[in-house]
Amino acid sequence: MTSDFEVDPGSLIGRALAAARQAVDRADVGKADAAYETVFELADGSLAESVAIDHTATLLALGAVTRAAQRCEEYFEPLGRDHVELLLLRAEISSAAGDHARAGDDVKAIRVALDGGAMLDRQDQARLMRLEGLVAADQGDLVLAERTLSQARDAFLGLDHENGVAGVDGDLLMLAVRQGVESAASDAVSGPPPRTTAEYLVRALALRRELRYEQAYRTLLECLERTEIDPSLRLPVLAELTVLLWLTRRPDLAERLRPMLLDAAAQSPDPAAARREVDRLSPEGVADPTRSPRFERRIEYARRLLVAGRLAQAEKLLLELRDRARGERDVAAWHLTAGELELARHHESGDEEFLREAVGQLTAAADGAGSTALTETRVFALRLLGRALFKLKADDRADACWVEAHRLEERVAERQDSDAVRVRMLLSAADEHDERLRAADDAVTNDNRQAVAGIVVAMEHARGATILDGLLPGGTGFVRDLPRVSDLDGAWRWVGEVTRDLPKSQVVWMLHATPYRVHHVVLGRGTLRHWSVAVDRDRLVAAVTGLKAWWGEEVLDLGIATGQFERSLTDIAEVLDLAPLAEELPAHVDRIAVVAGGVLSDVPFAALVLPGDEKRRIGDRFALSDLPCLSARRPLHRRSRSRRGDRMLLVSPPDARLTAAGERPGRTVLDGDRATTDRLRAELERHRHHQVRIDSHGKHDRDDSALSWLQLAPEGPDGRLRSDDLRQLDLSGCGTLVMGACESGMANRVGRDEPVGLVRAAVQAGAASVVAARWVADDAVAATVLDRFEGYTRYLPRDVALKRAQDDVVRRNVVVHVRVDGDLKPLPDQDHPARWACWTVYGDPGWQTAAGPVRRVLRRNIDNWRRRAAHP
């Protein structure tokens, strides 16, 4: 490279050159560029040629790739378009900007010129070999790339050119990192801190290969903050940031980066090609097959063809690429795409032979993607393999694939630094239950509506079932024996069996949130309806979390006053799509048993507003109850039938802050200092009381539900009835346990979506039904609702009794008074859902009373007469 030249230091050109080199030492690109421009204007002949080469090379060395490209193009005019040293520099500039295709064009032109007699010195020949190696790598010929780069390294080594050797070593490390070589990724991560944009990009890629996406993202943010990124390199940095945002499940931020990507593309040397690169980053974008001959880009284009339904073109391209798949990464990607092709063929034709071919290809993809860097490929291959096996009715093998895929995604999430990113990634990762539901949904067609039964079974599989043990009378236990999801005849029989004794007025509403959809099923006598709505699970979690933020005693009133509580309810209702529930249920249906898991189990459905002009809440139209799973309905109902009756026990420990329960004739009362755990245990062992009500304060422990408690006598820790203590009580004679404590209905979820808390402990202790609060309940409203509930259970089912009690509060049939500055005053917002919607019937929603139809009618009439007499 002709860049060493001498001039008279005292001359005008000498002083200008000295100023340029001083600016270079300060890394002042602008002043160095201007000074070199002055030097070139003063120079002539061979000196001008040397200055032009030195100027361009210096700008490139300073990382000013765009300015180097501009100067290079300007110097072609005086030096000639076939100037080999300028061509060599332009190729290096293109390579530095990531445009190896354009660099390859210049490399070819240089070889033609050399064949025609042009000359390059040994150092320039080494530079040319290095470029040829990088071009070969971009074209996917890694064997040629490594051999050529090694030759370039030897040439630099023979010249004692340390910078040249270091540059080639960096190239070889980058190639190894790109291929996912674990030792190379480790070396890149543990090496010296990056200084240039290119070094930051290599470090970020190495972290991505180690599945440390969040750290890679922060590395590139550091690059943006600490380095002055050349305009030509902004696009690669922003593109890698976009990929990392998708990998950490932040599509919202990825979309917000798009204007910056488009701006960077407009500033790149080839704006049209750069714009196509931006489009490629979107999941809906179209890959540019002419942009790069690299294998991974071509295989990506084949996959986009499959998405577009252009199967013949995709197959032709796959056949062309088959022999080019050499490394572990390329081979796994080829088999994965071939498997996708076979699945698409099956979708078009229905021929199971294509499914069997897909199983072979996807198995090869999963088996070949064993390294850490290929974990994402293995996960996707396992998911598709599970779907193919499910369609072949190999449910167990499909489940094994989905379980393994989810386990791997959990491992990827564990490698991230913050809980926020880990949780977001896990929420977007489908487990085997989500995949079963997806597969069952895919099986539903207009000609096969019976397949909806498979969806019900898939949703039931997702619900925890350990609570079923011991639900039958006599403690004989209950084992859930679900059919395979793909066995539609068996699924149909099972659904008929578990719902055959549902009251005509009642339906079961099952809900399940997968990473990207919420599925609903409503089933009852003559009713089986499924619908789903597209929604990201993290958005649903955010909506429910936003509501729960107002459940604390210190913020509940603020949530009511500011309208935030109501707005949170609106957000949840909008996400869930409740229109079919409002529009399609028969008029005679007025009771709903809800089976909801995961984040949906925290939703107070009674408070949600149904769509339509009337703005009615679900609780205005339907009486709701909560079931842990559909299989628990009949065992709990049978348990309830053996515990019917009207004898009541009230446990009321001393607490001046609590509103006393209303008087009820014949009720046994443990109050004051007698309301101890021992006295309660002894009373329950007599099996005399069918309804037990505990009016006390309580606390739900969000970290360990076993530490949740109800406060009995004496005051303090010695009087606390903890969850485990409640589980040991004998509630085998109790049909309904009413827990009048704040947060008594809260639960933690463990295992296979098992709700663990005071409600579960009560059911395990023998209760058929539990009434409890999801959040901190206003004491005066709680006393009113529970008093009225007790009265209504004398002639109404439990769920209807609770609805009627809540209606009385909402419609102000009873006025709730609270103490303000020592005086009792009406509670102004007693009709707000924050006051009453916390109360839920868990378990069997049916009859508590043993009275027959005639006695129930008499009781109802007498009750109505008394109310009219009290309010003429």
Long-range contacts (C-beta under 8 A, 24 or more apart in sequence): 1-53, 1-57, 1-85, 1-121, 1-123, 1-124, 1-127, 2-49, 2-50, 2-53, 2-85, 3-50, 3-53, 3-54, 3-57, 4-50, 5-47, 5-50, 5-51, 5-54, 7-47, 12-42, 13-39, 13-42, 13-43, 16-42, 17-51, 20-58, 24-58, 24-62, 27-62, 29-59, 29-62, 29-64, 29-67, 32-58, 32-59, 32-62, 33-59, 33-64, 33-67, 33-71, 48-78, 49-79, 52-78, 52-79, 52-86, 53-85, 53-86, 53-89, 56-86, 56-89, 56-93, 57-89, 60-89, 60-92, 60-93, 60-96, 63-196, 63-197, 63-228, 63-230, 63-233, 64-230, 65-93, 65-96, 65-97, 65-230, 65-231, 65-232, 65-233, 66-97, 66-230, 66-231, 66-232, 66-267, 66-269, 67-230, 68-93, 69-93, 69-94, 69-97, 69-232, 69-269, 82-109, 82-113, 82-118, 84-110, 84-113, 84-114, 84-118, 84-119, 84-120, 85-120, 85-124, 87-113, 88-120, 88-124, 88-127, 88-128, 88-131, 91-131, 92-127, 92-131, 94-269, 95-131, 95-134, 95-135, 96-198, 96-232, 96-233, 97-232, 97-233, 97-268, 97-269, 98-233, 98-235, 98-236, 99-269, 99-270, 99-273, 100-134, 100-135, 100-137, 100-138, 100-292, 101-138, 101-291, 101-292, 101-293, 102-269, 102-270, 103-131, 103-134, 103-135, 104-135, 104-138, 104-139, 107-131, 107-132, 107-135, 122-155, 122-158, 122-159, 123-156, 123-159, 123-161, 123-164, 125-155, 126-152, 126-155, 126-156, 126-159, 126-161, 126-164, 127-152, 127-164, 129-155, 130-164, 130-167, 130-168, 130-171, 133-168, 133-171, 134-171, 137-171, 137-175, 138-292, 138-293, 138-294, 139-292, 139-293, 139-294, 140-293, 140-294, 140-295, 140-296, 140-298, 140-324, 140-330, 142-175, 142-179, 142-326, 142-327, 143-326, 145-175, 146-172, 146-175, 149-175, 170-198, 170-199, 170-202, 173-202, 174-202, 174-205, 177-202, 177-205, 177-206, 177-209, 178-205, 179-327, 179-328, 179-329, 180-209, 180-328, 180-329, 180-371, 180-372, 180-373, 180-374, 181-373, 182-209, 182-210, 182-371, 182-372, 182-373, 185-209, 185-210, 185-373, 186-210, 194-219, 194-223, 195-227, 196-227, 197-223, 197-227, 197-229, 197-230, 197-233, 197-236, 197-237, 198-233, 200-227, 200-237, 201-236, 201-237, 201-240, 204-240, 204-244, 205-240, 208-240, 208-243, 208-244, 208-247, 209-372, 209-373, 210-372, 210-373, 210-415, 211-372, 211-373, 211-375, 211-411, 211-412, 211-415, 212-415, 212-416, 213-244, 213-247, 213-248, 213-412, 213-415, 213-416, 213-421, 214-248, 214-416, 214-417, 214-418, 214-421, 215-417, 216-240, 216-244, 217-241, 217-244, 217-245, 217-248, 220-244, 231-264, 231-267, 231-268, 232-267, 232-268, 232-269, 234-264, 234-267, 235-261, 235-264, 235-265, 235-268, 235-274, 235-277, 235-278, 238-264, 239-277, 239-278, 239-281, 242-281, 243-281, 246-283, 247-376, 248-416, 248-421, 248-424, 248-425, 249-424, 249-425, 249-427, 249-428, 249-538, 250-424, 254-281, 258-282, 295-321, 295-324, 295-325, 295-330, 295-333, 296-329, 296-330, 296-333, 299-330, 299-333, 299-334, 299-337, 302-337, 303-337, 303-340, 306-337, 306-340, 306-341, 306-344, 309-344, 311-341, 311-344, 311-345, 311-348, 314-341, 315-341, 328-368, 328-369, 328-370, 328-371, 328-374, 329-373, 329-374, 329-377, 331-368, 332-365, 332-368, 332-369, 332-374, 332-377, 332-378, 332-381, 333-365, 333-377, 335-361, 335-362, 335-364, 335-365, 335-368, 335-381, 336-361, 336-362, 336-365, 336-369, 336-377, 336-380, 336-381, 336-384, 339-365, 339-381, 339-384, 339-385, 339-388, 340-384, 342-388, 343-384, 343-387, 343-388, 346-388, 346-391, 352-391, 352-392, 355-388, 355-391, 355-392, 356-392, 358-384, 358-385, 358-388, 359-385, 359-388, 359-389, 359-392, 362-388, 366-401, 375-408, 375-411, 375-412, 376-412, 378-405, 378-408, 379-405, 379-408, 379-409, 379-412, 382-408, 383-430, 383-435, 386-432, 386-435, 387-435, 387-438, 387-439, 387-442, 390-435, 390-436, 390-439, 390-485, 390-486, 391-439, 393-484, 393-486, 393-487, 395-484, 395-485, 395-486, 398-435, 398-439, 399-432, 399-436, 402-430, 402-431, 402-432, 402-435, 402-436, 403-431, 403-432, 405-430, 406-430, 406-431, 406-432, 424-538, 427-515, 427-537, 427-538, 427-541, 428-515, 428-516, 428-536, 428-537, 428-538, 429-515, 430-514, 430-515, 433-458, 433-461, 433-462, 433-512, 433-752, 434-462, 434-514, 434-515, 436-461, 436-462, 436-485, 437-462, 437-512, 437-514, 437-519, 438-514, 439-485, 439-486, 440-485, 441-519, 441-530, 441-532, 443-486, 443-488, 444-530, 448-488, 450-488, 450-492, 451-488, 452-521, 452-528, 452-529, 452-530, 453-488, 453-491, 453-492, 453-494, 453-495, 453-528, 454-485, 454-486, 454-487, 454-488, 454-491, 455-519, 455-521, 455-530, 456-491, 456-495, 456-510, 456-521, 456-523, 456-528, 456-630, 457-482, 457-483, 457-484, 457-485, 457-491, 457-494, 457-495, 458-485, 459-510, 459-512, 459-519, 459-521, 459-595, 460-510, 460-595, 460-629, 460-630, 460-631, 461-485, 462-512, 462-597, 462-752, 462-753, 463-595, 463-597, 463-628, 463-629, 463-630, 463-631, 463-752, 463-753, 464-597, 464-628, 464-629, 464-751, 464-752, 464-753, 464-754, 464-755, 465-629, 465-631, 465-752, 466-751, 466-754, 467-628, 467-629, 467-632, 467-754, 467-760, 467-763, 467-764, 468-629, 468-631, 468-632, 468-635, 470-764, 471-632, 471-635, 471-636, 471-639, 471-763, 472-635, 472-638, 472-639, 473-638, 473-639, 473-642, 478-631, 478-635, 480-629, 480-631, 482-631, 495-523, 495-528, 498-630, 498-631, 498-633, 498-634, 499-523, 499-524, 499-525, 501-634, 501-637, 503-591, 503-846, 504-588, 505-588, 505-589, 505-590, 505-591, 506-589, 506-591, 506-592, 506-593, 506-845, 507-585, 507-589, 507-591, 507-592, 507-593, 508-592, 508-593, 508-594, 508-595, 508-627, 508-630, 508-633, 509-581, 509-592, 509-593, 509-594, 509-595, 510-595, 510-596, 510-630, 511-576, 511-594, 511-595, 511-596, 511-597, 511-600, 512-596, 512-597, 512-598, 512-600, 513-537, 513-540, 513-598, 513-599, 513-600, 518-575, 518-576, 518-577, 518-600, 520-576, 520-577, 520-580, 520-581, 522-580, 522-581, 522-584, 522-585, 524-589, 527-585, 527-586, 527-589, 529-580, 529-584, 531-577, 531-580, 533-575, 533-576, 533-577, 535-575, 535-576, 537-599, 539-575, 540-572, 540-575, 540-599, 540-600, 541-599, 543-568, 543-571, 543-572, 543-575, 544-572, 544-599, 544-600, 544-602, 544-603, 546-571, 547-571, 547-572, 547-602, 547-603, 547-604, 548-602, 548-775, 550-834, 551-774, 551-775, 551-776, 552-775, 552-776, 553-742, 553-776, 556-775, 556-776, 556-778, 556-834, 559-834, 560-829, 560-832, 560-834, 565-832, 565-833, 565-834, 566-832, 566-833, 569-604, 569-607, 569-608, 569-609, 569-833, 570-609, 572-603, 572-608, 573-608, 573-609, 573-610, 573-611, 576-603, 576-608, 578-608, 578-610, 578-611, 578-618, 579-611, 581-610, 581-618, 582-610, 582-611, 582-612, 582-621, 589-622, 590-621, 590-622, 590-623, 590-800, 591-622, 591-623, 591-624, 591-625, 591-797, 591-799, 591-800, 591-845, 592-618, 592-622, 592-623, 592-624, 592-625, 593-624, 593-625, 593-626, 593-627, 593-633, 593-799, 593-845, 594-624, 594-625, 594-626, 594-627, 595-627, 595-628, 595-629, 595-630, 596-626, 597-749, 597-753, 598-749, 598-753, 601-626, 601-747, 601-749, 601-755, 602-774, 604-774, 604-833, 604-837, 604-838, 604-840, 606-803, 606-806, 606-833, 606-837, 606-840, 607-833, 607-837, 617-833, 619-803, 619-806, 619-833, 619-837, 620-807, 620-810, 622-803, 623-797, 623-799, 623-800, 623-802, 623-803, 623-845, 624-799, 624-803, 624-840, 624-841, 625-798, 625-799, 625-840, 625-841, 625-842, 625-843, 625-844, 625-845, 626-840, 626-841, 626-842, 626-843, 627-842, 627-843, 628-754, 628-755, 628-760, 632-843, 633-844, 636-763, 636-768, 636-769, 636-843, 636-844, 637-768, 637-844, 637-846, 639-766, 639-768, 639-844, 640-735, 640-768, 640-769, 640-843, 640-844, 640-846, 640-847, 640-848, 643-690, 643-732, 643-733, 643-734, 643-735, 643-768, 644-690, 644-735, 644-847, 644-848, 644-849, 644-850, 645-690, 645-691, 645-735, 645-848, 645-849, 645-850, 646-690, 646-691, 646-794, 646-848, 646-849, 646-850, 646-851, 647-688, 647-689, 647-690, 647-691, 648-689, 648-690, 648-691, 648-692, 648-693, 648-790, 649-683, 649-684, 649-688, 649-689, 649-691, 649-692, 649-693, 650-693, 650-695, 651-675, 651-680, 651-692, 651-693, 651-694, 651-695, 651-696, 651-712, 652-695, 652-696, 653-695, 653-696, 653-711, 653-712, 653-713, 653-715, 653-719, 654-713, 654-715, 655-696, 655-697, 655-711, 655-715, 657-697, 657-779, 658-695, 658-696, 658-697, 658-779, 658-783, 659-779, 659-780, 659-782, 659-783, 660-695, 660-783, 661-693, 661-695, 661-740, 661-783, 661-786, 661-787, 662-783, 662-787, 664-790, 664-791, 672-713, 673-713, 673-714, 674-713, 675-712, 675-713, 676-712, 676-713, 676-714, 676-719, 677-712, 677-719, 677-721, 677-725, 680-712, 680-721, 680-729, 681-729, 681-730, 684-729, 684-730, 684-731, 684-733, 684-734, 685-730, 687-730, 687-732, 687-733, 688-733, 689-733, 689-734, 690-733, 690-734, 690-735, 690-736, 690-848, 690-850, 691-734, 691-735, 691-736, 691-737, 691-738, 691-790, 691-793, 691-848, 692-731, 692-734, 692-736, 692-737, 692-738, 692-767, 693-737, 693-738, 693-740, 693-786, 693-790, 694-721, 694-737, 694-738, 694-739, 694-740, 694-741, 695-740, 695-741, 695-783, 695-786, 696-740, 696-741, 697-741, 697-742, 698-739, 698-741, 698-742, 698-743, 698-744, 698-758, 699-742, 699-743, 700-743, 700-744, 700-746, 700-747, 700-757, 700-758, 702-746, 702-748, 704-748, 705-747, 705-748, 705-756, 705-757, 705-758, 706-756, 708-743, 708-746, 708-757, 708-758, 710-739, 710-741, 710-744, 710-758, 711-741, 723-756, 723-757, 723-758, 723-761, 724-761, 726-758, 726-761, 726-762, 726-765, 727-761, 727-762, 727-764, 727-765, 728-765, 729-765, 729-766, 730-765, 730-766, 731-762, 731-765, 731-766, 731-767, 732-765, 732-766, 733-766, 734-766, 734-767, 734-768, 735-767, 735-768, 735-769, 735-848, 736-767, 736-768, 736-769, 736-770, 736-771, 736-793, 736-798, 736-848, 737-762, 737-767, 737-769, 737-770, 737-771, 738-770, 738-771, 738-772, 738-786, 738-789, 738-790, 739-770, 739-771, 739-772, 739-773, 740-773, 740-777, 740-782, 740-783, 740-786, 741-772, 741-773, 742-773, 742-775, 742-776, 742-777, 743-773, 743-774, 743-775, 743-776, 744-772, 744-773, 745-770, 745-772, 745-773, 745-774, 745-838, 745-839, 745-840, 745-842, 746-774, 746-775, 759-842, 763-842, 763-843, 767-843, 768-843, 768-844, 769-798, 769-841, 769-842, 769-843, 769-844, 769-845, 769-848, 770-841, 770-842, 770-843, 771-798, 771-802, 771-839, 771-840, 771-841, 771-842, 772-839, 772-840, 772-842, 773-838, 773-839, 773-840, 774-838, 774-839, 774-840, 775-838, 776-838, 777-835, 777-838, 777-839, 778-816, 778-818, 778-827, 778-835, 780-816, 780-817, 780-818, 780-827, 781-809, 781-816, 781-827, 781-830, 781-835, 781-836, 782-839, 784-808, 784-809, 784-814, 784-816, 785-809, 785-836, 785-839, 786-839, 788-814, 789-839, 791-863, 793-848, 793-849, 794-849, 794-851, 794-856, 794-859, 794-863, 795-849, 795-851, 795-855, 795-856, 795-857, 795-859, 795-860, 795-863, 796-856, 796-860, 797-845, 797-846, 797-847, 797-848, 798-841, 798-844, 798-845, 798-846, 798-847, 798-848, 799-841, 799-845, 801-848, 802-839, 802-840, 802-841, 806-836, 806-837, 806-839, 809-835, 809-836, 810-836, 813-867
